[in-house]
Amino acid sequence: MAITIKTQEQIEKMRKAGKILANLDKILAKEIKPGVSTKHLDKIAEDYIRSCGAVPSFKGYAGFPASICASINEEVIHGIPGSRILKEGDIISIDMGSYIDGFHGDCARTYPVGKISPEAQKLIDVTKQSFFEGIKFAKAGCHLNEIGAAIQKYVEDNGFSVVRDYVGHGIGKNLHEDPAVYNYKTTGRGPKLAKGMVLAIEPMVNMGTYKVDVLDDDWTVVTRDGLWAAHYENTVLITDGEPELLTLL
């Protein structure tokens, strides 16, 4: 496993990539409402990323056809934007990436569509908070697998489950780099974290079983039991002290 330590110059480029996504999150939050198509959201995202002098990290990545992943309700990740129209009460997870000056940023949010049920709101809130429970251990001197153990404990204490088949990752010149960042407890402590590492930490949380399937489009990941899922991700810089979240304003 080769975990790259970023230089100050490289970190500055990643801050730039991250800030684009932090702003895009605010833009999309205002656009997401009943009657809007996922294709429309994809166009807004691509236009904004390109207007910043960046390119969408996901477009064409391993053949992915769009600029964002748009996953609704029981869709966990990798949903392909298209003609589907958002309805009142839906939730939508959007994963977005930007690439500028040779470096990537990556983040994801789950948004309510209009008024949603208390159960759906709890799912969104627990998923987001599980990320913040995890990054209490995203510090130099901690071990990587402490992050996943904290995420899993918080999620399961709240009655939900953590997806096992997909995990977070290192990020930098490549969208996916070492190490894999598990959202659950694994054997061993994992590598020791050091200043200058950058991780994309991204809990994917299901209301029911953690088991998932991939649809016939070979991209869209759905919960096996059809219950809903949420996703929350930031690009995280390990420092000497508290982690810096590059994709939050």
C-alpha positions as CSV (number, residue, x, y, z in Angstrom):
1,M,0.0,0.0,0.0
2,A,1.4,3.4,-1.0
3,I,-0.3,6.2,0.8
4,T,0.9,9.5,-0.7
5,I,1.7,12.5,1.6
6,K,0.7,15.7,-0.1
7,T,3.0,18.8,-0.2
8,Q,1.7,22.2,0.7
9,E,1.4,23.2,-2.9
10,Q,-0.6,20.0,-3.7
11,I,-2.9,20.6,-0.7
12,E,-3.6,24.2,-2.0
13,K,-4.7,22.7,-5.3
14,M,-7.0,20.2,-3.4
15,R,-8.4,23.1,-1.4
16,K,-9.4,24.7,-4.7
17,A,-11.0,21.5,-6.0
18,G,-12.8,21.1,-2.7
19,K,-14.1,24.7,-2.5
20,I,-15.8,24.2,-5.9
21,L,-17.7,21.3,-4.5
22,A,-18.6,23.1,-1.3
23,N,-20.2,25.8,-3.4
24,L,-21.8,23.3,-5.7
25,D,-23.5,21.7,-2.7
26,K,-25.1,25.0,-1.8
27,I,-26.3,25.5,-5.4
28,L,-27.8,22.0,-5.7
29,A,-29.5,22.3,-2.3
30,K,-31.6,25.2,-3.7
31,E,-32.3,23.4,-7.0
32,I,-33.5,20.1,-5.5
33,K,-37.3,20.1,-5.3
34,P,-40.3,18.1,-6.6
35,G,-40.6,18.2,-10.4
36,V,-36.9,18.5,-11.2
37,S,-35.2,15.8,-13.2
38,T,-31.8,14.3,-12.2
39,K,-30.5,15.2,-15.7
40,H,-31.2,18.8,-14.9
41,L,-29.2,18.6,-11.7
42,D,-26.4,16.9,-13.6
43,K,-26.3,19.8,-16.1
44,I,-26.3,22.4,-13.3
45,A,-23.4,20.6,-11.7
46,E,-21.3,20.2,-14.9
47,D,-21.9,23.8,-15.9
48,Y,-20.8,25.1,-12.5
49,I,-17.7,22.9,-12.2
50,R,-16.6,23.9,-15.7
51,S,-17.3,27.6,-15.0
52,C,-14.7,27.3,-12.3
53,G,-12.0,26.1,-14.7
54,A,-12.3,22.5,-13.4
55,V,-13.7,19.4,-15.0
56,P,-16.1,16.9,-13.4
57,S,-14.0,14.0,-12.0
58,F,-16.7,11.4,-12.6
59,K,-17.6,12.1,-16.3
60,G,-16.1,9.2,-18.3
61,Y,-14.4,7.7,-15.2
62,A,-14.4,3.9,-15.9
63,G,-17.1,4.8,-18.5
64,F,-19.5,6.6,-16.1
65,P,-21.7,8.7,-18.4
66,A,-22.5,11.8,-16.2
67,S,-20.9,14.5,-14.0
68,I,-22.6,13.5,-10.8
69,C,-24.0,10.3,-9.3
70,A,-27.7,10.9,-8.4
71,S,-29.2,8.1,-6.2
72,I,-32.8,8.3,-5.1
73,N,-34.4,6.5,-2.1
74,E,-33.3,2.8,-2.1
75,E,-30.4,3.7,-4.5
76,V,-27.3,3.8,-2.4
77,I,-24.6,5.2,-4.9
78,H,-23.7,5.5,-8.5
79,G,-27.2,6.4,-9.8
80,I,-27.0,7.7,-13.4
81,P,-28.8,11.0,-13.9
82,G,-31.6,10.8,-16.5
83,S,-35.3,11.6,-17.1
84,R,-36.5,10.6,-13.6
85,I,-38.4,13.3,-11.9
86,L,-38.0,14.0,-8.1
87,K,-41.2,13.6,-6.1
88,E,-42.2,15.2,-2.8
89,G,-40.9,13.0,0.1
90,D,-38.0,11.5,-1.9
91,I,-34.4,11.7,-0.7
92,I,-31.6,12.0,-3.2
93,S,-27.9,11.3,-2.6
94,I,-25.5,13.3,-4.9
95,D,-21.9,12.3,-5.2
96,M,-19.8,15.0,-6.9
97,G,-16.1,15.4,-7.9
98,S,-14.0,18.1,-9.4
99,Y,-10.6,18.0,-11.0
100,I,-8.4,21.1,-11.3
101,D,-4.7,21.7,-11.6
102,G,-4.0,18.0,-11.6
103,F,-5.9,17.2,-8.3
104,H,-9.3,15.9,-7.3
105,G,-11.9,16.8,-4.7
106,D,-14.8,14.4,-3.8
107,C,-17.9,14.8,-1.7
108,A,-21.5,13.5,-1.3
109,R,-24.6,14.7,0.4
110,T,-28.2,13.3,0.8
111,Y,-30.9,16.0,0.3
112,P,-34.6,16.0,1.2
113,V,-37.0,16.6,-1.7
114,G,-39.7,18.8,-0.2
115,K,-41.2,17.5,3.0
116,I,-39.9,14.1,4.0
117,S,-40.8,11.6,6.7
118,P,-39.2,11.7,10.2
119,E,-37.6,8.3,9.4
120,A,-36.0,9.6,6.3
121,Q,-34.7,12.7,8.1
122,K,-33.3,10.6,10.8
123,L,-31.5,8.5,8.2
124,I,-29.9,11.6,6.7
125,D,-29.0,13.0,10.1
126,V,-27.4,9.8,11.4
127,T,-25.4,9.3,8.2
128,K,-24.0,12.8,8.4
129,Q,-23.2,12.6,12.1
130,S,-21.6,9.2,11.7
131,F,-19.0,10.9,9.4
132,F,-18.3,13.4,12.2
133,E,-18.0,10.6,14.8
134,G,-15.5,8.9,12.5
135,I,-13.3,12.0,11.9
136,K,-12.7,12.4,15.6
137,F,-10.0,9.8,14.8
138,A,-8.8,11.4,11.5
139,K,-5.7,12.8,13.2
140,A,-2.0,12.2,12.9
141,G,-1.0,9.3,15.2
142,C,-4.5,7.6,15.1
143,H,-4.9,4.4,13.1
144,L,-7.1,4.4,10.0
145,N,-9.5,1.6,11.2
146,E,-10.5,3.6,14.2
147,I,-12.5,5.8,11.8
148,G,-14.6,3.0,10.5
149,A,-15.2,1.5,14.0
150,A,-16.5,4.8,15.2
151,I,-18.8,5.2,12.2
152,Q,-20.2,1.7,12.5
153,K,-20.9,2.0,16.2
154,Y,-22.8,5.3,15.8
155,V,-24.8,4.0,12.9
156,E,-25.8,0.7,14.6
157,D,-26.5,2.4,17.9
158,N,-29.1,4.4,15.9
159,G,-30.7,1.3,14.4
160,F,-29.3,1.5,10.9
161,S,-26.6,-0.5,9.0
162,V,-23.3,0.4,7.2
163,V,-22.7,-0.7,3.6
164,R,-19.8,-3.1,3.4
165,D,-19.3,-3.6,-0.3
166,Y,-18.2,0.0,-1.0
167,V,-15.8,2.1,1.1
168,G,-13.9,5.4,1.2
169,H,-10.5,6.0,-0.2
170,G,-7.4,8.1,-0.5
171,I,-7.5,10.9,-3.0
172,G,-5.1,13.3,-4.8
173,K,-3.7,13.1,-8.3
174,N,-6.0,10.1,-8.8
175,L,-9.7,10.0,-7.8
176,H,-9.1,6.7,-5.9
177,E,-5.8,6.2,-4.2
178,D,-4.6,4.1,-1.3
179,P,-5.8,3.4,1.4
180,A,-9.3,1.9,1.4
181,V,-11.2,3.7,4.2
182,Y,-13.6,1.2,5.7
183,N,-16.8,2.5,7.4
184,Y,-17.0,-0.5,9.7
185,K,-14.7,-2.3,12.2
186,T,-12.2,-4.5,10.5
187,T,-9.4,-6.8,11.9
188,G,-6.2,-4.9,12.6
189,R,-5.6,-1.2,13.3
190,G,-4.8,-0.2,9.7
191,P,-2.0,2.2,8.8
192,K,-1.0,5.0,11.2
193,L,-2.3,8.4,10.0
194,A,0.2,11.1,9.2
195,K,0.1,14.8,8.5
196,G,-0.5,15.4,4.7
197,M,-2.6,12.3,4.0
198,V,-5.9,13.1,2.3
199,L,-8.8,10.8,2.6
200,A,-12.3,10.7,1.1
201,I,-14.4,9.5,4.1
202,E,-17.9,8.5,3.0
203,P,-20.3,6.5,5.2
204,M,-23.1,4.9,3.2
205,V,-26.0,4.0,5.5
206,N,-29.1,1.8,5.0
207,M,-32.3,1.7,6.9
208,G,-32.4,-2.1,6.8
209,T,-29.9,-4.7,5.7
210,Y,-26.4,-3.6,4.8
211,K,-26.5,-5.9,1.8
212,V,-26.7,-4.3,-1.7
213,D,-27.1,-5.3,-5.3
214,V,-26.1,-3.6,-8.6
215,L,-28.8,-3.0,-11.2
216,D,-28.6,-4.1,-14.9
217,D,-27.0,-0.7,-15.9
218,D,-23.9,-2.0,-14.1
219,W,-23.6,1.2,-12.0
220,T,-26.6,1.8,-9.8
221,V,-26.2,0.2,-6.3
222,V,-29.5,-0.5,-4.5
223,T,-30.3,-1.9,-1.1
224,R,-31.2,-5.5,-1.3
225,D,-34.4,-5.1,0.8
226,G,-35.6,-1.9,-1.0
227,L,-35.3,0.2,2.2
228,W,-33.8,3.7,1.8
229,A,-30.1,4.7,2.0
230,A,-28.1,7.9,2.6
231,H,-24.5,9.0,1.8
232,Y,-22.3,11.7,3.3
233,E,-18.7,12.4,2.2
234,N,-16.0,15.0,2.5
235,T,-12.4,15.2,1.4
236,V,-10.4,15.2,4.6
237,L,-6.8,16.5,5.1
238,I,-4.9,15.0,8.1
239,T,-3.1,17.6,10.0
240,D,-1.1,17.9,13.3
241,G,-4.4,18.8,15.0
242,E,-8.0,18.7,13.9
243,P,-8.7,17.4,10.4
244,E,-9.4,20.0,7.7
245,L,-12.5,19.3,5.6
246,L,-11.6,20.5,2.1
247,T,-15.1,20.2,0.7
248,L,-16.9,22.2,3.4
249,L,-17.0,26.0,3.4
